[in-house]
């Protein structure tokens, strides 16, 4: 009986958050170990289903850098990175689209559907939902900067009770018969969240959150604090594009941005439905 009472208490503790977030859009950037570990993938799908059943409208944006690198290696195509971006020539772009829009996108969609939700996989090229221009064609190749987001495509899917699962490939704004552009998944998630007026954007990573110099989690941050932490080298490497994407989303109207540890089972539920959370919250 005591165990049952404890279970009820957990539900009651989550009740204020369930009421607050019902009918709100949450954009989830799905990446890291949570995207490749079989057990974690299953737990994430369960979390997304529960959020969906509680009235939240999840929108999933995924990356897939590890699988792209693995396939390029098998095909004996060298991977080259500049400033953290994969240089993407025509051959690499073909592999990027095959892995993101094909393999990974359909795997995530299938897994969510198997748990009982209605997920549908798309890329930014579908209905020209995302259009982009090259960041620097000579330097990076087909790596793009998003110019426009047609949010009506996603809103229509949400209204039909679908969970959109989005591969970050964009159509070209200026040319026919173009292979499209490879888009950084963090920045794609930020642009999509802003265009949808999302309540939250959540980045699943392989770190506990943003850490201070003593490796302690900084539970809340604001823009000026992030700028200072970048300047003194506390925030560095792969965390920089994530906090930049958080700031971009917040400044465009998203209420809060979260960076959480996707290696923790049910980290999405812990972050959204508990007062303590499990990562870093970035506020306006």
MIFI-544636 format. One line per 5 residues: number of its first residue (from 0); their letters; for each residue x, z, y of C-alpha. Coordinates in Angstrom, 2 decimals, always signed. Layout:
<rs>
NUM) a) X/Z/Y ~ ... $
</rs>
This chain:
<rs>
0) xxxxx) +0.00/+0.00/+0.00 ~ +2.86/+0.84/+2.43 ~ +4.35/-2.61/+1.85 ~ +0.99/-4.25/+2.61 ~ +0.63/-2.25/+5.83 $
5) xxxxx) +4.11/-3.35/+6.91 ~ +3.12/-6.98/+6.28 ~ +0.06/-6.54/+8.48 ~ +2.22/-4.99/+11.23 ~ +4.47/-8.04/+11.18 $
10) xxxxx) +1.45/-10.28/+11.69 ~ +0.10/-8.10/+14.48 ~ +3.49/-8.11/+16.24 ~ +3.40/-11.92/+16.20 ~ -0.20/-12.11/+17.47 $
15) xxxxx) +0.60/-12.10/+21.25 ~ +3.01/-15.01/+20.74 ~ +0.51/-16.92/+18.60 ~ -2.09/-16.59/+21.37 ~ +0.39/-17.48/+24.11 $
20) xxxxx) +1.79/-20.60/+22.44 ~ -1.36/-22.09/+20.91 ~ -1.76/-25.76/+21.94 ~ +1.72/-25.83/+23.55 ~ +4.35/-28.49/+22.83 $
25) xxxxx) +7.68/-27.32/+21.39 ~ +10.53/-29.84/+21.10 ~ +12.95/-28.90/+18.32 ~ +16.41/-30.48/+18.16 ~ +17.09/-30.33/+14.42 $
30) xxxxx) +20.74/-30.52/+13.40 ~ +23.73/-28.74/+11.87 ~ +23.67/-26.99/+8.50 ~ +19.89/-26.65/+8.63 ~ +19.74/-30.42/+8.25 $
35) xxxxx) +22.07/-30.70/+5.24 ~ +21.71/-27.47/+3.20 ~ +18.86/-27.91/+0.68 ~ +17.65/-24.30/+0.92 ~ +17.74/-24.26/+4.73 $
40) xxxxx) +15.96/-27.62/+4.95 ~ +13.09/-26.17/+2.93 ~ +12.92/-23.05/+5.14 ~ +12.85/-25.17/+8.32 ~ +10.00/-27.27/+6.92 $
45) xxxxx) +8.09/-24.04/+6.17 ~ +8.70/-22.79/+9.73 ~ +7.48/-26.06/+11.24 ~ +4.37/-25.99/+9.04 ~ +3.55/-22.42/+10.06 $
50) xxxxx) +3.98/-23.21/+13.75 ~ +1.76/-26.26/+13.29 ~ -0.95/-24.22/+11.54 ~ -0.81/-21.65/+14.36 ~ -1.74/-24.31/+16.90 $
55) xxxxx) +1.74/-25.14/+18.24 ~ +2.54/-28.85/+18.59 ~ +6.08/-29.36/+17.22 ~ +8.04/-32.49/+18.12 ~ +11.22/-32.93/+16.06 $
60) xxxxx) +14.30/-34.78/+17.34 ~ +17.15/-35.04/+14.84 ~ +20.76/-36.08/+14.76 ~ +22.84/-37.13/+11.77 ~ +26.48/-37.41/+12.71 $
65) xxxxx) +27.86/-36.09/+9.40 ~ +25.94/-38.60/+7.28 ~ +26.85/-41.45/+9.62 ~ +30.55/-40.55/+9.31 ~ +30.27/-40.30/+5.51 $
70) xxxxx) +28.69/-43.74/+5.17 ~ +31.12/-45.34/+7.61 ~ +33.98/-43.89/+5.56 ~ +32.52/-45.35/+2.36 ~ +32.24/-48.72/+4.07 $
75) xxxxx) +35.83/-48.34/+5.31 ~ +34.75/-48.51/+8.94 ~ +36.83/-46.23/+11.15 ~ +35.02/-43.68/+13.34 ~ +36.31/-43.24/+16.87 $
80) xxxxx) +35.18/-40.62/+19.35 ~ +35.74/-40.48/+23.11 ~ +34.57/-37.43/+25.06 ~ +32.60/-36.30/+22.01 ~ +30.66/-39.60/+21.80 $
85) xxxxx) +30.92/-41.95/+18.84 ~ +32.19/-45.36/+19.96 ~ +29.51/-47.68/+18.61 ~ +30.26/-51.37/+18.10 ~ +27.71/-53.76/+16.53 $
90) xxxxx) +28.72/-52.91/+12.93 ~ +28.65/-49.17/+13.61 ~ +25.29/-49.50/+15.36 ~ +23.83/-51.07/+12.24 ~ +24.98/-48.11/+10.15 $
95) xxxxx) +23.82/-45.57/+12.79 ~ +20.32/-47.03/+12.82 ~ +20.16/-47.28/+9.03 ~ +21.13/-43.61/+8.60 ~ +19.10/-42.14/+11.47 $
100) xxxxx) +15.93/-44.24/+11.38 ~ +15.98/-44.78/+7.64 ~ +17.64/-42.14/+5.50 ~ +17.46/-38.96/+7.59 ~ +14.22/-39.62/+9.46 $
105) xxxxx) +12.26/-40.35/+6.30 ~ +13.81/-37.42/+4.44 ~ +12.68/-34.96/+7.14 ~ +9.24/-36.57/+7.38 ~ +8.74/-36.46/+3.62 $
110) xxxxx) +9.81/-32.82/+3.39 ~ +7.38/-31.69/+6.10 ~ +4.57/-33.70/+4.48 ~ +5.30/-32.14/+1.10 ~ +4.67/-28.73/+2.64 $
115) xxxxx) +1.22/-29.81/+3.79 ~ +1.58/-30.98/+7.39 ~ +1.11/-34.51/+8.79 ~ +4.52/-35.77/+9.91 ~ +5.28/-39.32/+11.00 $
120) xxxxx) +8.76/-40.73/+11.56 ~ +9.61/-43.01/+14.46 ~ +12.62/-44.10/+16.47 ~ +12.83/-44.71/+20.18 ~ +12.61/-48.44/+19.48 $
125) xxxxx) +9.05/-48.08/+18.16 ~ +6.70/-49.26/+20.91 ~ +9.78/-49.12/+23.20 ~ +9.13/-45.38/+23.36 ~ +12.72/-44.82/+24.56 $
130) xxxxx) +14.57/-47.39/+26.64 ~ +18.20/-47.09/+27.65 ~ +21.13/-48.75/+29.35 ~ +24.79/-48.50/+28.30 ~ +26.78/-45.54/+29.56 $
135) xxxxx) +29.91/-47.72/+29.63 ~ +29.79/-50.73/+27.32 ~ +33.56/-51.33/+27.45 ~ +34.42/-47.71/+26.70 ~ +31.69/-46.54/+24.33 $
140) xxxxx) +29.97/-49.72/+23.10 ~ +26.28/-49.32/+22.27 ~ +25.99/-45.70/+23.38 ~ +23.10/-45.37/+25.77 ~ +21.73/-43.35/+28.61 $
145) xxxxx) +17.93/-43.01/+28.50 ~ +16.22/-44.78/+31.40 ~ +12.58/-44.18/+30.48 ~ +10.41/-42.24/+28.04 ~ +6.91/-43.47/+27.28 $
150) xxxxx) +5.44/-40.06/+26.51 ~ +2.01/-41.56/+25.76 ~ +3.31/-42.66/+22.35 ~ +4.06/-39.04/+21.41 ~ +0.94/-37.63/+23.07 $
155) xxxxx) -1.24/-40.02/+21.08 ~ +0.41/-38.87/+17.84 ~ -0.03/-35.20/+18.80 ~ -3.69/-35.80/+19.62 ~ -4.11/-37.22/+16.12 $
160) xxxxx) -2.57/-34.00/+14.71 ~ +0.71/-35.62/+13.66 ~ +4.14/-34.01/+13.90 ~ +6.43/-36.70/+15.39 ~ +9.92/-36.85/+13.85 $
165) xxxxx) +12.14/-38.85/+16.20 ~ +15.41/-40.66/+15.50 ~ +17.48/-40.95/+18.71 ~ +17.78/-44.73/+18.83 ~ +16.61/-46.43/+22.04 $
170) xxxxx) +15.53/-49.96/+22.83 ~ +17.47/-51.90/+25.44 ~ +15.94/-52.09/+28.89 ~ +17.47/-55.44/+29.77 ~ +17.96/-57.77/+26.80 $
175) xxxxx) +16.06/-59.37/+23.93 ~ +17.52/-59.44/+20.40 ~ +19.61/-56.39/+21.29 ~ +20.60/-53.89/+18.57 ~ +19.52/-50.95/+20.73 $
180) xxxxx) +21.48/-47.90/+21.74 ~ +22.81/-44.84/+19.97 ~ +21.67/-41.78/+21.97 ~ +23.12/-38.27/+21.86 ~ +20.39/-36.27/+20.08 $
185) xxxxx) +20.69/-33.22/+22.36 ~ +20.17/-35.34/+25.47 ~ +17.36/-37.31/+23.80 ~ +15.58/-34.04/+22.99 ~ +15.99/-32.86/+26.59 $
190) xxxxx) +14.56/-36.09/+28.06 ~ +11.64/-36.06/+25.63 ~ +10.85/-32.39/+26.30 ~ +10.84/-33.00/+30.05 ~ +8.59/-36.05/+29.79 $
195) xxxxx) +6.09/-34.17/+27.61 ~ +6.03/-31.06/+29.81 ~ +7.02/-29.03/+26.76 ~ +6.72/-25.23/+26.84 ~ +10.02/-24.83/+24.97 $
200) xxxxx) +12.98/-26.81/+23.74 ~ +14.89/-25.29/+20.82 ~ +18.35/-26.42/+19.71 ~ +19.26/-25.54/+16.12 ~ +23.05/-25.23/+15.82 $
205) xxxxx) +25.78/-23.79/+13.61 ~ +26.55/-20.94/+16.02 ~ +24.65/-17.70/+16.71 ~ +24.03/-18.84/+20.30 ~ +26.13/-18.89/+23.46 $
210) xxxxx) +28.91/-16.33/+23.07 ~ +30.97/-14.36/+25.58 ~ +34.74/-13.93/+25.34 ~ +34.26/-11.02/+22.92 ~ +32.17/-13.22/+20.61 $
215) xxxxx) +28.96/-11.36/+21.43 ~ +25.73/-13.30/+21.84 ~ +24.52/-13.73/+25.40 ~ +20.80/-13.28/+24.84 ~ +19.69/-14.70/+28.21 $
220) xxxxx) +21.35/-17.03/+30.71 ~ +20.54/-18.87/+33.91 ~ +22.10/-21.99/+35.42 ~ +24.58/-20.26/+37.75 ~ +25.84/-18.08/+34.88 $
225) xxxxx) +26.32/-21.15/+32.67 ~ +28.29/-22.92/+35.39 ~ +30.60/-19.89/+35.73 ~ +31.07/-19.65/+31.95 ~ +31.98/-23.33/+31.76 $
230) xxxxx) +34.44/-23.01/+34.63 ~ +36.28/-20.07/+33.06 ~ +36.41/-21.73/+29.62 ~ +34.05/-19.33/+27.85 ~ +31.66/-22.21/+27.12 $
235) xxxxx) +33.63/-25.11/+25.73 ~ +33.67/-27.91/+23.16 ~ +30.43/-28.86/+21.46 ~ +28.48/-26.14/+23.25 ~ +28.90/-27.89/+26.61 $
240) xxxxx) +26.49/-30.81/+25.93 ~ +23.96/-28.36/+24.52 ~ +23.89/-26.09/+27.58 ~ +23.89/-29.19/+29.82 ~ +20.86/-30.49/+27.92 $
245) xxxxx) +19.21/-27.07/+28.31 ~ +19.77/-27.09/+32.08 ~ +18.47/-30.65/+32.37 ~ +15.29/-29.71/+30.50 ~ +14.73/-26.53/+32.51 $
250) xxxxx) +15.24/-28.29/+35.83 ~ +12.74/-30.96/+34.75 ~ +10.05/-28.35/+34.16 ~ +10.45/-27.07/+30.61 ~ +9.70/-23.34/+30.64 $
255) xxxxx) +12.55/-22.10/+28.42 ~ +15.40/-23.53/+26.37 ~ +16.73/-21.81/+23.25 ~ +19.99/-22.22/+21.36 ~ +19.64/-20.64/+17.91 $
260) xxxxx) +21.58/-20.33/+14.67 ~ +20.04/-22.77/+12.20 ~ +22.07/-21.17/+9.39 ~ +19.77/-18.12/+9.53 ~ +16.75/-18.53/+7.28 $
265) xxxxx) +13.50/-18.85/+9.26 ~ +15.42/-18.74/+12.54 ~ +12.68/-20.76/+14.25 ~ +10.03/-18.15/+13.46 ~ +12.33/-15.28/+14.37 $
270) xxxxx) +13.08/-16.82/+17.76 ~ +9.52/-17.78/+18.64 ~ +7.46/-14.91/+17.22 ~ +9.64/-11.81/+17.77 ~ +10.63/-10.05/+20.99 $
275) xxxxx) +14.31/-9.82/+19.99 ~ +14.85/-13.44/+18.97 ~ +18.00/-14.70/+17.25 ~ +19.84/-16.73/+19.86 ~ +20.30/-17.47/+23.55 $
280) xxxx) +17.40/-18.15/+25.91 ~ +18.08/-20.17/+29.05 ~ +15.55/-19.57/+31.81 ~ +14.75/-21.07/+35.17 $
</rs>
